[in-house]
């Protein structure tokens, strides 16, 4: 990735931070049955126009796929083990998360406009969470473009693409 050691250190710090965020969040989302149910129910908002049985099945499948993406992408980026692939996975996951927050943000805005003061609080929280996902997606794209730097384990993808 070049000879600039500061860039390699910067990418390492970003890897440690992003890896921690995704691995800790995935752990908390799968920690117990209540957490898994809550996250499955939250995923179901993506399919709210579907019949309940289909929505529940799609939500469960997508929740499981999302957790594989969070754990797999988090480990990939943290260790520098094919971080370009991990970065792509985390960027896609973050973009999907933006959609969930946009749906919840719009619901909260309606509640706020209807006179529920908690609606405005939830509106701001989902606005901030959606914006945070833009930054996480950008970090994923950074790993796609830069790889892990000098302190990564493997980057066969970068070599295959001729980006090393």
DSSP file (Angstrom, degrees, kcal/mol; ACC not computed):
  #  RESIDUE AA STRUCTURE BP1 BP2  ACC     N-H-->O    O-->H-N    N-H-->O    O-->H-N    TCO  KAPPA ALPHA  PHI   PSI    X-CA   Y-CA   Z-CA
    1    1 A X              0   0    0      0, 0.0     3,-0.2     0, 0.0     2,-0.2   0.000 360.0 360.0 360.0  15.1    0.0    0.0    0.0
    2    2 A X        -     0   0    0    162,-0.2   148,-0.1     1,-0.1     6,-0.0  -0.503 360.0 -80.0 108.4 179.2    2.9    2.4   -0.3
    3    3 A X  S    S+     0   0    0     -2,-0.2     2,-1.0     4,-0.0    -1,-0.1   0.408  84.6 114.4-102.9   1.2    5.7    3.4    2.0
    4    4 A X    >>  -     0   0    0     -3,-0.2     4,-1.6     1,-0.2     3,-0.6  -0.629  44.7-169.2 -81.2 103.6    3.8    5.9    4.2
    5    5 A X  H 3> S+     0   0    0     -2,-1.0     4,-2.4     1,-0.2     5,-0.2   0.798  83.6  61.5 -63.7 -29.2    3.8    4.3    7.7
    6    6 A X  H 3> S+     0   0    0      2,-0.2     4,-2.6     1,-0.2    -1,-0.2   0.885 103.3  49.8 -65.7 -37.4    1.3    6.9    9.0
    7    7 A X  H <> S+     0   0    0     -3,-0.6     4,-2.6     2,-0.2    -1,-0.2   0.914 110.4  50.0 -65.9 -42.2   -1.3    5.7    6.4
    8    8 A X  H  X S+     0   0    0     -4,-1.6     4,-2.1     2,-0.2    -2,-0.2   0.902 112.5  47.0 -62.5 -41.2   -0.7    2.1    7.5
    9    9 A X  H  X S+     0   0    0     -4,-2.4     4,-2.7     2,-0.2    -2,-0.2   0.910 111.6  51.8 -65.9 -42.2   -1.1    3.0   11.2
   10   10 A X  H  X S+     0   0    0     -4,-2.6     4,-2.4     1,-0.2    -2,-0.2   0.912 110.7  47.1 -60.4 -43.8   -4.3    5.0   10.3
   11   11 A X  H  X S+     0   0    0     -4,-2.6     4,-2.7     2,-0.2    -1,-0.2   0.888 111.3  52.4 -66.1 -38.3   -5.8    2.1    8.5
   12   12 A X  H  X S+     0   0    0     -4,-2.1     4,-2.6     2,-0.2    -2,-0.2   0.931 109.9  47.8 -62.1 -45.7   -4.8   -0.2   11.4
   13   13 A X  H  X S+     0   0    0     -4,-2.7     4,-2.4     1,-0.2    -2,-0.2   0.914 112.7  49.1 -62.1 -42.5   -6.6    2.1   13.9
   14   14 A X  H  X S+     0   0    0     -4,-2.4     4,-2.9     2,-0.2     5,-0.3   0.909 110.6  51.2 -62.7 -41.7   -9.6    2.3   11.6
   15   15 A X  H  X S+     0   0    0     -4,-2.7     4,-2.8     1,-0.2     5,-0.3   0.929 110.6  48.3 -60.5 -45.7   -9.6   -1.5   11.3
   16   16 A X  H  X S+     0   0    0     -4,-2.6     4,-2.1     2,-0.2    -2,-0.2   0.920 115.5  44.5 -62.2 -44.1   -9.5   -1.9   15.1
   17   17 A X  H  X S+     0   0    0     -4,-2.4     4,-2.4     2,-0.2    -2,-0.2   0.949 117.9  41.4 -66.5 -49.8  -12.3    0.6   15.6
   18   18 A X  H  X S+     0   0    0     -4,-2.9     4,-2.4     2,-0.2     5,-0.3   0.907 114.7  52.2 -67.6 -41.8  -14.6   -0.7   12.9
   19   19 A X  H  X S+     0   0    0     -4,-2.8     4,-2.5    -5,-0.3     5,-0.3   0.932 111.6  47.1 -58.3 -45.6  -13.9   -4.4   13.7
   20   20 A X  H  X S+     0   0    0     -4,-2.1     4,-2.9    -5,-0.3     5,-0.3   0.936 110.6  51.9 -61.4 -47.4  -14.7   -3.7   17.4
   21   21 A X  H  X S+     0   0    0     -4,-2.4     4,-2.2     1,-0.2    -2,-0.2   0.931 115.4  40.4 -56.5 -49.1  -18.0   -1.9   16.6
   22   22 A X  H  X S+     0   0    0     -4,-2.4     4,-2.4     2,-0.2    -1,-0.2   0.899 117.4  47.0 -71.7 -40.0  -19.3   -4.6   14.3
   23   23 A X  H  X S+     0   0    0     -4,-2.5     4,-2.3    -5,-0.3    -2,-0.2   0.912 114.7  46.3 -69.3 -40.9  -18.2   -7.5   16.5
   24   24 A X  H  X S+     0   0    0     -4,-2.9     4,-2.6    -5,-0.3     5,-0.2   0.929 114.3  47.9 -66.3 -44.2  -19.5   -6.0   19.7
   25   25 A X  H  X S+     0   0    0     -4,-2.2     4,-2.2    -5,-0.3    -2,-0.2   0.911 112.1  49.6 -62.7 -42.1  -22.8   -5.1   18.1
   26   26 A X  H  X S+     0   0    0     -4,-2.4     4,-1.1     2,-0.2    -1,-0.2   0.917 110.8  50.4 -63.0 -42.3  -23.2   -8.6   16.6
   27   27 A X  H >X S+     0   0    0     -4,-2.3     3,-0.8     1,-0.2     4,-0.7   0.941 111.8  46.7 -60.0 -47.4  -22.5  -10.1   20.0
   28   28 A X  H 3< S+     0   0    0     -4,-2.6     3,-0.4     1,-0.2     4,-0.3   0.844 110.9  53.5 -65.0 -32.4  -25.1   -7.9   21.7
   29   29 A X  H 3< S+     0   0    0     -4,-2.2    10,-0.3     1,-0.2    -1,-0.2   0.684 120.8  31.2 -74.4 -18.2  -27.6   -8.7   18.9
   30   30 A X  H << S+     0   0    0     -4,-1.1    -1,-0.2    -3,-0.8    -2,-0.2   0.276  86.3 109.4-120.2   8.2  -27.1  -12.5   19.4
   31   31 A X  S  < S-     0   0    0     -4,-0.7     2,-0.3    -3,-0.4    -2,-0.1   0.813  89.1  -9.4 -60.1 -36.9  -26.3  -12.6   23.1
   32   32 A X  S  > S-     0   0    0     -4,-0.3     4,-2.4    -3,-0.1     5,-0.2  -0.926  78.6 -88.5-154.6 175.6  -29.6  -14.2   24.2
   33   33 A X  H  > S+     0   0    0     -2,-0.3     4,-2.4     1,-0.2     5,-0.2   0.867 122.5  53.3 -61.5 -37.8  -33.0  -15.2   22.9
   34   34 A X  H  > S+     0   0    0      2,-0.2     4,-2.6     1,-0.2    -1,-0.2   0.916 110.0  47.2 -65.1 -42.4  -34.6  -11.8   23.7
   35   35 A X  H  > S+     0   0    0      2,-0.2     4,-2.4     1,-0.2     5,-0.2   0.922 112.6  49.3 -64.8 -43.8  -31.9   -9.9   21.8
   36   36 A X  H  X S+     0   0    0     -4,-2.4     4,-2.1     1,-0.2    -2,-0.2   0.908 112.9  47.5 -63.3 -41.1  -32.2  -12.3   18.8
   37   37 A X  H  X S+     0   0    0     -4,-2.4     4,-2.9     2,-0.2     5,-0.2   0.924 111.2  51.0 -65.2 -44.6  -36.0  -11.9   18.8
   38   38 A X  H  X S+     0   0    0     -4,-2.6     4,-2.2     1,-0.2    -2,-0.2   0.916 113.1  45.0 -60.0 -43.2  -35.8   -8.1   19.0
   39   39 A X  H  X S+     0   0    0     -4,-2.4     4,-2.2   -10,-0.3    -1,-0.2   0.858 112.2  51.5 -71.7 -33.8  -33.4   -7.9   16.1
   40   40 A X  H  X S+     0   0    0     -4,-2.1     4,-1.5    -5,-0.2    -2,-0.2   0.922 111.2  48.4 -65.3 -42.9  -35.4  -10.3   14.0
   41   41 A X  H  < S+     0   0    0     -4,-2.9     4,-0.4     1,-0.2    -2,-0.2   0.888 111.0  50.5 -63.3 -38.9  -38.5   -8.2   14.7
   42   42 A X  H >< S+     0   0    0     -4,-2.2     3,-1.2     1,-0.2     4,-0.2   0.885 108.0  52.7 -66.9 -37.8  -36.6   -5.0   13.8
   43   43 A X  H >< S+     0   0    0     -4,-2.2     3,-1.9     1,-0.2     4,-0.2   0.822  96.0  70.9 -63.9 -30.8  -35.5   -6.7   10.6
   44   44 A X  G >< S+     0   0    0     -4,-1.5     3,-1.9     1,-0.3    -1,-0.2   0.713  78.3  76.7 -61.6 -21.3  -39.1   -7.4    9.8
   45   45 A X  G X  S+     0   0    0     -3,-1.2     3,-1.1    -4,-0.4    -1,-0.3   0.787  85.2  64.4 -62.3 -23.3  -39.8   -3.7    9.1
   46   46 A X  G <  S+     0   0    0     -3,-1.9    -1,-0.3    -4,-0.2    -2,-0.2   0.722 110.3  37.1 -68.1 -19.0  -38.1   -4.2    5.8
   47   47 A X  G X  S+     0   0    0     -3,-1.9     3,-2.2    -4,-0.2    -1,-0.2  -0.037  73.9 129.3-121.7  29.1  -40.9   -6.6    4.8
   48   48 A X  T <   +     0   0    0     -3,-1.1    -1,-0.1     1,-0.3    -2,-0.1   0.661  69.5  60.9 -67.0 -14.3  -43.9   -4.9    6.4
   49   49 A X  T 3  S+     0   0    0     -3,-0.2    -1,-0.3    -4,-0.1     2,-0.2   0.488  91.8  87.6 -87.1  -1.9  -45.9   -5.1    3.2
   50   50 A X  S <  S-     0   0    0     -3,-2.2    -3,-0.1     1,-0.1     5,-0.0  -0.571  93.9 -87.7 -93.1 157.1  -45.7   -8.9    3.1
   51   51 A X     >  -     0   0    0     -2,-0.2     4,-3.2     1,-0.1     5,-0.2  -0.311  46.2-107.5 -59.8 150.7  -48.1  -11.3    4.8
   52   52 A X  H  > S+     0   0    0      1,-0.2     4,-2.9     2,-0.2     5,-0.2   0.865 116.4  48.8 -53.0 -47.4  -47.1  -12.0    8.5
   53   53 A X  H  > S+     0   0    0      1,-0.2     4,-1.9     2,-0.2    -1,-0.2   0.928 116.5  42.4 -61.8 -44.9  -45.9  -15.6    7.9
   54   54 A X  H  > S+     0   0    0      2,-0.2     4,-2.9     1,-0.2     5,-0.2   0.914 114.2  52.1 -66.6 -42.9  -43.8  -14.6    4.9
   55   55 A X  H  X S+     0   0    0     -4,-3.2     4,-2.6     1,-0.2    -2,-0.2   0.915 110.0  48.7 -59.0 -45.0  -42.5  -11.5    6.7
   56   56 A X  H  X S+     0   0    0     -4,-2.9     4,-2.1    -5,-0.2    -1,-0.2   0.901 113.4  46.7 -64.0 -40.9  -41.5  -13.5    9.8
   57   57 A X  H  X S+     0   0    0     -4,-1.9     4,-2.3    -5,-0.2    -2,-0.2   0.937 114.3  46.7 -66.6 -46.9  -39.6  -16.1    7.7
   58   58 A X  H  X S+     0   0    0     -4,-2.9     4,-2.8     1,-0.2     5,-0.2   0.899 111.8  52.0 -61.9 -40.8  -37.9  -13.4    5.6
   59   59 A X  H  X S+     0   0    0     -4,-2.6     4,-2.8    -5,-0.2    -1,-0.2   0.914 109.9  48.6 -62.8 -42.8  -36.9  -11.5    8.7
   60   60 A X  H  X S+     0   0    0     -4,-2.1     4,-2.3     2,-0.2    -2,-0.2   0.931 113.7  46.1 -63.5 -45.7  -35.4  -14.5   10.4
   61   61 A X  H  X S+     0   0    0     -4,-2.3     4,-2.5     1,-0.2    -2,-0.2   0.927 116.2  45.2 -62.5 -45.4  -33.4  -15.4    7.3
   62   62 A X  H  X S+     0   0    0     -4,-2.8     4,-2.7     2,-0.2    -2,-0.2   0.867 110.5  53.9 -70.0 -35.7  -32.2  -11.8    6.8
   63   63 A X  H  X S+     0   0    0     -4,-2.8     4,-2.3    -5,-0.2    -1,-0.2   0.949 111.5  45.7 -60.5 -47.5  -31.4  -11.4   10.5
   64   64 A X  H  X S+     0   0    0     -4,-2.3     4,-2.0     1,-0.2    -2,-0.2   0.921 113.8  48.4 -62.4 -44.0  -29.2  -14.6   10.4
   65   65 A X  H  X S+     0   0    0     -4,-2.5     4,-2.3     1,-0.2    -1,-0.2   0.904 110.5  52.8 -62.1 -40.4  -27.5  -13.4    7.2
   66   66 A X  H  X S+     0   0    0     -4,-2.7     4,-2.6     1,-0.2    -2,-0.2   0.887 107.8  49.9 -62.5 -39.7  -27.0  -10.0    8.7
   67   67 A X  H  X S+     0   0    0     -4,-2.3     4,-2.9     2,-0.2     5,-0.3   0.874 109.4  51.4 -69.3 -35.4  -25.3  -11.5   11.8
   68   68 A X  H  X S+     0   0    0     -4,-2.0     4,-2.8     2,-0.2     5,-0.4   0.907 111.4  49.2 -62.9 -40.8  -23.0  -13.6    9.5
   69   69 A X  H  X S+     0   0    0     -4,-2.3     4,-2.5     3,-0.2     5,-0.4   0.919 113.3  45.8 -64.4 -43.3  -22.2  -10.3    7.7
   70   70 A X  H  X S+     0   0    0     -4,-2.6     4,-2.0     2,-0.2    -2,-0.2   0.944 119.5  39.0 -67.0 -47.9  -21.4   -8.5   11.0
   71   71 A X  H  X S+     0   0    0     -4,-2.9     4,-2.5     2,-0.2     5,-0.2   0.956 121.8  42.9 -66.7 -49.1  -19.3  -11.3   12.5
   72   72 A X  H  X S+     0   0    0     -4,-2.8     4,-2.4    -5,-0.3    -3,-0.2   0.935 118.7  42.8 -64.5 -48.0  -17.6  -12.2    9.2
   73   73 A X  H  X S+     0   0    0     -4,-2.5     4,-2.5    -5,-0.4     5,-0.3   0.892 114.0  52.8 -65.3 -39.2  -16.9   -8.7    8.0
   74   74 A X  H  X S+     0   0    0     -4,-2.0     4,-2.6    -5,-0.4    -2,-0.2   0.924 112.5  43.2 -62.7 -45.2  -15.9   -7.6   11.5
   75   75 A X  H  X S+     0   0    0     -4,-2.5     4,-2.5     2,-0.2     6,-0.4   0.915 113.4  53.2 -66.1 -42.6  -13.3  -10.4   11.9
   76   76 A X  H  X>S+     0   0    0     -4,-2.4     5,-2.0    -5,-0.2     4,-1.1   0.933 115.9  38.1 -57.9 -48.7  -12.1   -9.9    8.3
   77   77 A X  H  <5S+     0   0    0     -4,-2.5    -2,-0.2     3,-0.2    -1,-0.2   0.926 115.2  53.0 -70.9 -45.6  -11.5   -6.2    8.9
   78   78 A X  H  <5S+     0   0    0     -4,-2.6    -2,-0.2    -5,-0.3    -1,-0.2   0.922 119.8  33.1 -56.7 -47.3  -10.2   -6.5   12.4
   79   79 A X  H  <5S-     0   0    0     -4,-2.5    74,-0.6    -5,-0.2    -1,-0.2   0.607 106.1-120.4 -86.7 -12.2   -7.5   -9.1   11.5
   80   80 A X  T  <5 +     0   0    0     -4,-1.1    74,-1.9    -5,-0.3     2,-0.9   0.848  60.1 152.3  72.1  32.6   -6.8   -7.8    8.0
   81   81 A X  B   <S-a  154   0A   0     -5,-2.0    -1,-0.2    -6,-0.4     5,-0.2  -0.831  83.8 -30.9-100.8  95.7   -7.9  -11.1    6.6
   82   82 A X  S >> S+     0   0    0     72,-2.2     4,-2.1    -2,-0.9     3,-0.7   0.968  81.3 178.1  54.0  57.6   -9.1  -10.3    3.1
   83   83 A X  H 3> S+     0   0    0     71,-0.6     4,-2.8     1,-0.2     5,-0.2   0.711  70.9  64.1 -67.6 -19.6  -10.2   -6.9    4.3
   84   84 A X  H 3> S+     0   0    0      2,-0.2     4,-1.8     1,-0.2    -1,-0.2   0.911 107.6  42.1 -67.7 -40.1  -11.4   -5.8    0.9
   85   85 A X  H <> S+     0   0    0     -3,-0.7     4,-2.4     2,-0.2    -2,-0.2   0.931 116.1  49.2 -68.8 -46.0  -14.1   -8.5    1.0
   86   86 A X  H  X S+     0   0    0     -4,-2.1     4,-2.6     1,-0.2    -2,-0.2   0.895 109.7  52.4 -59.7 -40.6  -14.9   -7.7    4.6
   87   87 A X  H  X S+     0   0    0     -4,-2.8     4,-2.3     2,-0.2    -1,-0.2   0.895 108.9  49.6 -62.3 -40.9  -15.2   -4.0    3.8
   88   88 A X  H  X S+     0   0    0     -4,-1.8     4,-2.4     2,-0.2     5,-0.2   0.931 111.4  49.2 -62.8 -45.4  -17.6   -4.8    1.0
   89   89 A X  H  X S+     0   0    0     -4,-2.4     4,-2.5     1,-0.2    -2,-0.2   0.926 113.5  45.8 -60.2 -46.1  -19.7   -6.9    3.3
   90   90 A X  H  X S+     0   0    0     -4,-2.6     4,-2.4     2,-0.2    -1,-0.2   0.858 111.0  52.8 -69.3 -34.5  -19.8   -4.2    6.0
   91   91 A X  H  X S+     0   0    0     -4,-2.3     4,-2.1     2,-0.2    -1,-0.2   0.928 111.6  45.8 -64.9 -44.3  -20.6   -1.5    3.5
   92   92 A X  H  X S+     0   0    0     -4,-2.4     4,-2.1     2,-0.2    -2,-0.2   0.930 113.0  50.1 -63.6 -45.1  -23.6   -3.5    2.2
   93   93 A X  H  X S+     0   0    0     -4,-2.5     4,-2.3     1,-0.2    -2,-0.2   0.916 110.3  50.6 -59.0 -43.2  -24.7   -4.3    5.7
   94   94 A X  H  X S+     0   0    0     -4,-2.4     4,-1.8     1,-0.2    -1,-0.2   0.880 107.8  52.5 -64.9 -38.1  -24.5   -0.6    6.7
   95   95 A X  H  X S+     0   0    0     -4,-2.1     4,-1.1     2,-0.2    -1,-0.2   0.900 110.0  48.5 -64.0 -40.0  -26.5    0.4    3.6
   96   96 A X  H  X S+     0   0    0     -4,-2.1     4,-1.5     1,-0.2     3,-0.3   0.885 108.2  54.9 -66.3 -37.8  -29.3   -2.0    4.6
   97   97 A X  H  X S+     0   0    0     -4,-2.3     4,-2.3     1,-0.2    -1,-0.2   0.862 100.7  59.8 -62.2 -35.3  -29.2   -0.7    8.1
   98   98 A X  H  X S+     0   0    0     -4,-1.8     4,-2.2     1,-0.2    -1,-0.2   0.877 102.0  53.8 -58.8 -37.2  -29.8    2.8    6.8
   99   99 A X  H  X S+     0   0    0     -4,-1.1     4,-2.2    -3,-0.3    -1,-0.2   0.921 107.4  49.3 -65.8 -43.6  -33.0    1.6    5.3
  100  100 A X  H  X S+     0   0    0     -4,-1.5     4,-2.4     1,-0.2     5,-0.2   0.935 112.8  47.8 -60.3 -45.9  -34.2    0.3    8.6
  101  101 A X  H  X S+     0   0    0     -4,-2.3     4,-2.6     1,-0.2    -1,-0.2   0.854 109.0  54.1 -66.0 -33.2  -33.4    3.6   10.3
  102  102 A X  H  X S+     0   0    0     -4,-2.2     4,-2.2     2,-0.2    -1,-0.2   0.915 109.8  47.3 -65.9 -41.6  -35.1    5.5    7.6
  103  103 A X  H  X S+     0   0    0     -4,-2.2     4,-2.0     2,-0.2    -2,-0.2   0.953 115.9  43.9 -62.9 -49.3  -38.3    3.5    8.1
  104  104 A X  H  X S+     0   0    0     -4,-2.4     4,-2.5     1,-0.2    -2,-0.2   0.859 111.0  55.5 -65.6 -35.6  -38.2    4.0   11.9
  105  105 A X  H  X S+     0   0    0     -4,-2.6     4,-2.4    -5,-0.2    -1,-0.2   0.927 108.5  47.5 -61.1 -45.1  -37.3    7.7   11.5
  106  106 A X  H  X S+     0   0    0     -4,-2.2     4,-1.9     2,-0.2    -2,-0.2   0.888 111.8  50.0 -65.5 -38.8  -40.4    8.3    9.4
  107  107 A X  H  X S+     0   0    0     -4,-2.0     4,-1.9     1,-0.2    -1,-0.2   0.915 111.7  48.8 -62.9 -42.7  -42.6    6.4   11.9
  108  108 A X  H  X S+     0   0    0     -4,-2.5     4,-2.6     1,-0.2    15,-0.3   0.879 107.8  54.2 -66.3 -38.2  -41.1    8.5   14.7
  109  109 A X  H  X S+     0   0    0     -4,-2.4     4,-2.8     2,-0.2    -1,-0.2   0.918 107.3  50.9 -62.4 -42.6  -41.7   11.7   12.8
  110  110 A X  H  X S+     0   0    0     -4,-1.9     4,-1.3     1,-0.2    -1,-0.2   0.910 110.7  49.1 -59.8 -42.2  -45.3   10.9   12.4
  111  111 A X  H  <>S+     0   0    0     -4,-1.9     5,-2.4     2,-0.2    -2,-0.2   0.913 111.8  48.9 -64.1 -42.6  -45.6   10.2   16.1
  112  112 A X  H ><5S+     0   0    0     -4,-2.6     3,-1.7     7,-0.2    -2,-0.2   0.915 110.2  50.2 -62.9 -43.6  -43.9   13.5   16.9
  113  113 A X  H 3<5S+     0   0    0     -4,-2.8    -1,-0.2     1,-0.3    -2,-0.2   0.760 104.8  59.3 -66.6 -23.9  -46.2   15.4   14.6
  114  114 A X  T 3<5S-     0   0    0     -4,-1.3    -1,-0.3    -5,-0.2    -2,-0.2   0.421 130.1 -93.6 -84.3   1.3  -49.2   13.7   16.2
  115  115 A X  T < 5S+     0   0    0     -3,-1.7     2,-0.8     1,-0.3    -3,-0.2   0.450  82.6 133.7 105.3   0.5  -48.1   15.2   19.6
  116  116 A X    >>< -     0   0    0     -5,-2.4     3,-1.2     1,-0.2     4,-0.8  -0.757  40.1-161.1 -86.3 110.1  -46.0   12.5   21.1
  117  117 A X  H 3> S+     0   0    0     -2,-0.8     4,-1.3     1,-0.3     3,-0.5   0.816  90.5  60.6 -63.5 -28.2  -42.8   14.2   22.4
  118  118 A X  H 3> S+     0   0    0      1,-0.2     4,-2.7     2,-0.2    -1,-0.3   0.791  93.9  66.7 -66.4 -25.9  -41.0   10.8   22.5
  119  119 A X  H <> S+     0   0    0     -3,-1.2     4,-2.4     1,-0.2    -7,-0.2   0.898  99.6  49.0 -59.8 -41.0  -41.6   10.6   18.7
  120  120 A X  H  X S+     0   0    0     -4,-0.8     4,-2.3    -3,-0.5    -1,-0.2   0.883 110.5  50.4 -68.4 -37.0  -39.3   13.6   18.2
  121  121 A X  H  X S+     0   0    0     -4,-1.3     4,-2.3     2,-0.2    -2,-0.2   0.934 113.2  45.3 -63.5 -45.7  -36.6   12.0   20.4
  122  122 A X  H  X S+     0   0    0     -4,-2.7     4,-2.8     2,-0.2     5,-0.3   0.872 109.6  57.0 -64.9 -36.7  -36.9    8.8   18.4
  123  123 A X  H  X S+     0   0    0     -4,-2.4     4,-2.0   -15,-0.3    -2,-0.2   0.941 110.2  43.3 -58.9 -48.0  -36.9   10.8   15.1
  124  124 A X  H  X S+     0   0    0     -4,-2.3     4,-2.6     2,-0.2    -2,-0.2   0.887 113.1  52.5 -66.4 -38.4  -33.5   12.4   16.1
  125  125 A X  H  X S+     0   0    0     -4,-2.3     4,-2.5     1,-0.2    -2,-0.2   0.922 112.5  43.8 -64.3 -43.6  -32.1    9.1   17.3
  126  126 A X  H  X S+     0   0    0     -4,-2.8     4,-2.2     2,-0.2    -1,-0.2   0.828 111.7  54.3 -73.1 -29.9  -32.9    7.3   14.0
  127  127 A X  H  X S+     0   0    0     -4,-2.0     4,-2.1    -5,-0.3    -2,-0.2   0.953 112.2  44.0 -63.4 -48.2  -31.7   10.3   12.0
  128  128 A X  H  X S+     0   0    0     -4,-2.6     4,-2.5     1,-0.2    -2,-0.2   0.904 113.3  51.0 -63.2 -41.8  -28.3   10.1   13.8
  129  129 A X  H  X S+     0   0    0     -4,-2.5     4,-1.7     1,-0.2    -1,-0.2   0.892 109.7  50.3 -65.2 -38.7  -28.2    6.3   13.5
  130  130 A X  H  X S+     0   0    0     -4,-2.2     4,-1.0     2,-0.2    -1,-0.2   0.912 111.4  48.1 -64.2 -41.5  -28.9    6.5    9.8
  131  131 A X  H >X S+     0   0    0     -4,-2.1     4,-1.4     1,-0.2     3,-0.5   0.881 107.0  56.7 -65.7 -38.1  -26.1    9.1    9.3
  132  132 A X  H 3X S+     0   0    0     -4,-2.5     4,-2.2     1,-0.2    -1,-0.2   0.881 101.4  57.8 -58.6 -38.0  -23.7    6.9   11.4
  133  133 A X  H 3X S+     0   0    0     -4,-1.7     4,-2.5     1,-0.2    -1,-0.2   0.816  98.8  58.8 -66.1 -28.6  -24.4    4.1    8.9
  134  134 A X  H <X S+     0   0    0     -4,-1.0     4,-2.3    -3,-0.5    -1,-0.2   0.928 107.3  47.3 -60.9 -43.6  -23.1    6.4    6.1
  135  135 A X  H  X S+     0   0    0     -4,-1.4     4,-2.2     2,-0.2    -2,-0.2   0.899 111.8  49.7 -65.5 -40.3  -19.8    6.7    8.0
  136  136 A X  H  X S+     0   0    0     -4,-2.2     4,-2.1     2,-0.2    -1,-0.2   0.901 110.9  49.5 -65.4 -39.8  -19.6    2.9    8.5
  137  137 A X  H  X S+     0   0    0     -4,-2.5     4,-2.2     1,-0.2    -2,-0.2   0.901 109.9  52.0 -63.9 -39.7  -20.4    2.3    4.8
  138  138 A X  H  X S+     0   0    0     -4,-2.3     4,-2.1     2,-0.2    -2,-0.2   0.888 107.6  51.8 -63.9 -38.5  -17.6    4.8    3.9
  139  139 A X  H  X S+     0   0    0     -4,-2.2     4,-2.0     2,-0.2    -1,-0.2   0.911 108.0  52.4 -63.0 -41.1  -15.2    2.9    6.2
  140  140 A X  H  X S+     0   0    0     -4,-2.1     4,-1.8     1,-0.2    -2,-0.2   0.916 109.2  48.8 -59.4 -43.3  -16.1   -0.3    4.4
  141  141 A X  H  X S+     0   0    0     -4,-2.2     4,-2.2     1,-0.2    -1,-0.2   0.864 105.9  58.7 -65.2 -35.3  -15.4    1.4    1.0
  142  142 A X  H  X S+     0   0    0     -4,-2.1     4,-2.7     1,-0.2     5,-0.3   0.921 106.7  47.0 -58.4 -43.8  -12.0    2.6    2.5
  143  143 A X  H  X S+     0   0    0     -4,-2.0     4,-2.1     1,-0.2    -1,-0.2   0.859 108.5  55.6 -68.1 -33.8  -11.1   -1.1    3.1
  144  144 A X  H  < S+     0   0    0     -4,-1.8    -1,-0.2     1,-0.2    -2,-0.2   0.925 116.6  37.1 -60.4 -43.0  -12.2   -2.1   -0.4
  145  145 A X  H  < S+     0   0    0     -4,-2.2    -2,-0.2     1,-0.1    -1,-0.2   0.831 130.5  26.5 -80.7 -34.1   -9.8    0.6   -1.8
  146  146 A X  H >< S-     0   0    0     -4,-2.7     3,-0.6     1,-0.2    -3,-0.2   0.684  85.9-151.8-105.8 -20.2   -6.9    0.3    0.6
  147  147 A X  T 3<  -     0   0    0     -4,-2.1    -1,-0.2    -5,-0.3    -2,-0.1  -0.496  54.8 -50.2  73.5-153.9   -6.9   -3.2    1.9
  148  148 A X  T >  S-     0   0    0      1,-0.3     3,-0.6   -68,-0.2    -1,-0.2   0.504  74.9-135.1 -96.7  -6.6   -5.4   -3.7    5.4
  149  149 A X  G X   -     0   0    0     -3,-0.6     3,-1.2     1,-0.2    -1,-0.3  -0.380  56.5 -35.7  78.3-166.5   -2.1   -1.9    4.9
  150  150 A X  G 3  S+     0   0    0      1,-0.3    -1,-0.2    -2,-0.1  -141,-0.0   0.713 134.7  59.5 -64.9 -22.9    1.2   -3.3    6.0
  151  151 A X  G <  S+     0   0    0     -3,-0.6    -1,-0.3  -143,-0.2     2,-0.2   0.097  81.9 106.5-101.6  23.0   -0.3   -4.9    9.2
  152  152 A X    <   -     0   0    0     -3,-1.2   -72,-0.2     1,-0.1   -71,-0.2  -0.533  64.7-135.4 -95.7 166.7   -2.9   -7.2    7.6
  153  153 A X  S    S-     0   0    0    -73,-0.9     2,-0.3   -74,-0.6   -72,-0.2   0.937  78.1  -2.3 -86.4 -54.7   -2.8  -11.0    7.3
  154  154 A X  B     +a   81   0A   0    -74,-1.9   -72,-2.2   -75,-0.1   -71,-0.6  -0.985  43.7 174.2-141.2 150.4   -3.9  -11.6    3.7
  155  155 A X     >  +     0   0    0     -2,-0.3     4,-1.9   -73,-0.2     5,-0.2  -0.292  24.7 145.7-149.7  56.5   -5.0   -9.6    0.7
  156  156 A X  H  > S+     0   0    0      1,-0.2     4,-2.9     2,-0.2     5,-0.2   0.840  75.0  60.0 -63.1 -32.1   -5.3  -12.1   -2.1
  157  157 A X  H  > S+     0   0    0      2,-0.2     4,-2.2     1,-0.2    -1,-0.2   0.933 104.9  47.8 -61.9 -45.8   -8.3  -10.1   -3.4
  158  158 A X  H  >>S+     0   0    0      2,-0.2     5,-3.2     1,-0.2     4,-0.8   0.896 112.7  48.8 -60.8 -40.9   -6.1   -7.0   -3.8
  159  159 A X  H ><5S+     0   0    0     -4,-1.9     3,-0.6     3,-0.2    -2,-0.2   0.915 110.4  51.4 -65.0 -42.2   -3.4   -9.0   -5.6
  160  160 A X  H 3<5S+     0   0    0     -4,-2.9    -2,-0.2     1,-0.2    -1,-0.2   0.886 113.9  43.8 -60.6 -39.4   -6.0  -10.5   -7.9
  161  161 A X  H 3<5S-     0   0    0     -4,-2.2    -1,-0.2    -5,-0.2    -2,-0.2   0.590 113.4-119.3 -81.6 -10.3   -7.3   -7.1   -8.7
  162  162 A X  T <<5S+     0   0    0     -4,-0.8    -3,-0.2    -3,-0.6    -4,-0.1   0.763  78.2 124.3  76.7  26.4   -3.8   -5.7   -9.1
  163  163 A X      <       0   0    0     -5,-3.2    -4,-0.2    -6,-0.2    -5,-0.1   0.391 360.0 360.0-100.5   1.7   -4.4   -3.2   -6.3
  164  164 A X              0   0    0     -6,-0.7  -162,-0.2    -5,-0.1    -1,-0.2   0.462 360.0 360.0 -87.3 360.0   -1.5   -4.2   -4.0
